[in-house]
Amino acid sequence: MMKFEEILKGLESEGKEKHVPDIEIGKGRGEAGVDIVHVVVGREVPHPNTVEHHISWIEVYGVKKSGEVVCLGRSEFAPGFTNPNIRLQVPVPEFKAFCALSYCNVHGLWKNCLEV
């Protein structure tokens, strides 16, 4: 029987087209001290963004210090119009890790995690 983990791809599978969601923690520009989790696919090498080949969506999860997993948000993208790039305002000190999934309509499901 196939397991869900078997369909997830990570850095080890990356080719010339970038699929792995890159996670960054930073501070927002507006309200002072607001923590931001920024996830983007194709930061250094843009992923194709055509109807035929694009990143359809990104989901972001947080792993709380207690071990509880929380879905922090999901964003879907219109091919050719929106880039796979999201920012979420999150109370970062409550979490020990953030994980993101991205889905390419040609190359499937990709994952990445960042411990904080």
C-alpha positions in Angstrom: 0.0 0.0 0.0 1.3 3.4 -0.9 1.9 5.9 1.9 1.3 9.7 1.6 5.0 10.4 2.3 5.9 8.5 -0.8 4.3 11.1 -3.1 6.0 14.1 -1.4 9.2 15.4 -3.1 11.9 17.6 -1.5 15.3 19.2 -2.3 16.8 15.8 -3.3 14.4 15.7 -6.3 14.8 19.3 -7.4 15.8 19.8 -11.0 16.3 23.0 -13.2 12.7 24.1 -12.4 12.4 25.0 -8.8 9.4 23.5 -6.9 10.5 23.3 -3.2 8.7 26.0 -1.1 11.3 28.3 0.5 10.4 29.4 4.0 11.7 32.6 5.6 10.9 34.1 9.0 11.0 37.9 9.2 9.3 41.1 10.5 6.5 42.9 8.8 7.0 46.4 7.4 3.8 47.8 8.9 2.9 47.1 12.5 6.1 47.1 14.6 7.2 43.7 15.8 4.8 41.6 13.7 6.2 38.2 12.8 5.9 37.1 9.2 6.3 33.6 7.7 7.1 34.1 4.0 6.9 31.2 1.6 7.8 31.4 -2.1 8.5 28.9 -4.8 11.2 29.8 -7.3 13.0 32.5 -5.3 16.3 32.3 -7.2 15.1 30.5 -10.4 11.5 31.3 -11.2 9.1 28.4 -11.7 7.2 28.4 -15.1 3.9 30.2 -14.7 1.8 29.2 -17.7 -1.6 27.4 -17.9 0.3 24.3 -19.1 2.9 24.4 -16.2 2.5 26.3 -12.9 2.4 26.1 -9.1 -1.3 25.7 -8.3 -1.2 26.3 -4.5 0.9 26.6 -1.4 -0.2 25.4 2.1 1.7 26.4 5.3 1.6 24.4 8.6 3.1 25.3 12.0 4.3 22.8 14.6 3.6 24.3 18.0 6.0 23.7 20.9 3.4 21.2 22.3 3.7 19.2 19.0 0.3 20.2 17.7 0.2 20.8 14.0 -1.8 23.8 12.8 -2.8 24.7 9.3 -1.8 28.4 9.1 -3.1 29.1 5.6 -3.4 28.1 1.9 -3.2 30.2 -1.2 -4.2 29.3 -4.7 -2.6 31.0 -7.8 -4.0 31.9 -11.2 -1.5 30.7 -13.8 0.0 33.6 -15.7 -1.3 36.2 -13.3 -0.2 35.4 -9.8 3.2 34.1 -8.5 3.6 31.4 -5.8 4.5 33.8 -3.0 2.6 34.2 0.3 3.2 36.0 3.6 1.4 35.1 6.8 1.3 37.0 10.0 2.0 34.4 12.7 3.1 34.5 16.4 6.4 32.7 15.6 7.5 32.2 19.3 4.6 29.8 19.8 6.0 27.4 17.1 9.0 25.1 16.9 8.8 24.5 13.1 7.0 25.6 9.9 6.3 23.3 7.0 5.0 24.1 3.5 3.6 22.1 0.6 3.5 23.3 -2.9 1.7 21.7 -5.9 3.0 21.8 -9.4 0.4 20.8 -12.0 3.1 18.9 -13.9 5.5 17.6 -11.3 3.3 17.0 -8.3 3.6 17.7 -4.5 6.7 19.3 -2.9 7.6 19.9 0.7 10.0 21.8 3.0 10.3 22.4 6.7 12.2 25.0 8.8 12.9 24.6 12.5 12.9 27.8 14.5 
